[in-house]
Amino acid sequence: MLLSIEETTESNAYTVHFDSTKNLLDYGIEEQAEIVAEFYSTDNPKYQDYIQSIQSTTN
């Protein structure tokens, strides 16, 4: 059984339960926005795969 590690990210408006087994599109639009905002405001490397997936679809 594969277990994932969940981590909670919280801003003023939304709480995101980070799950490394999820794709960015598995999250709701508000959670996606929070993930992108957190990445750019904190440069948190745990979101790098999500950001790369966005960048690869726009090139």
C-alpha positions as CSV (number, residue, x, y, z in Angstrom):
1,M,0.0,0.0,0.0
2,L,1.4,3.4,-1.0
3,L,1.0,6.1,1.6
4,S,1.4,9.7,0.8
5,I,2.6,12.4,3.1
6,E,0.1,15.2,3.5
7,E,1.1,18.7,4.4
8,T,-1.2,21.6,5.1
9,T,-0.6,25.0,3.6
10,E,-2.7,27.9,4.8
11,S,-3.1,31.4,3.7
12,N,-5.7,34.1,4.6
13,A,-8.4,32.4,2.6
14,Y,-7.7,28.8,1.8
15,T,-6.2,25.7,3.3
16,V,-4.4,23.3,0.9
17,H,-3.6,19.7,1.9
18,F,-0.5,19.1,-0.1
19,D,-0.3,15.5,-1.3
20,S,2.7,14.5,-3.4
21,T,0.8,11.8,-5.2
22,K,-1.7,14.3,-6.7
23,N,-1.4,16.2,-10.0
24,L,-2.1,19.9,-9.9
25,L,-5.3,19.4,-11.8
26,D,-6.6,17.1,-9.1
27,Y,-7.0,20.2,-6.8
28,G,-9.8,22.7,-7.1
29,I,-9.2,26.0,-8.8
30,E,-8.8,27.8,-5.4
31,E,-6.3,25.3,-4.2
32,Q,-4.4,25.5,-7.5
33,A,-4.2,29.3,-7.1
34,E,-3.0,28.9,-3.6
35,I,-0.3,26.5,-4.6
36,V,1.0,28.8,-7.3
37,A,0.9,31.8,-5.0
38,E,2.7,30.0,-2.3
39,F,5.4,28.8,-4.7
40,Y,6.1,32.3,-6.0
41,S,5.9,34.0,-2.6
42,T,8.0,31.5,-0.7
43,D,9.9,29.7,-3.5
44,N,9.0,26.4,-1.8
45,P,10.6,23.6,-3.8
46,K,7.8,21.1,-3.0
47,Y,5.7,22.8,-5.6
48,Q,8.3,22.8,-8.3
49,D,6.8,19.8,-10.2
50,Y,3.4,21.6,-10.3
51,I,4.9,24.8,-11.7
52,Q,6.9,22.8,-14.3
53,S,3.7,21.1,-15.4
54,I,2.0,24.4,-15.9
55,Q,5.0,25.8,-17.8
56,S,5.3,22.8,-20.0
57,T,1.7,23.1,-21.2
58,T,2.2,26.8,-22.2
59,N,5.3,26.4,-24.3
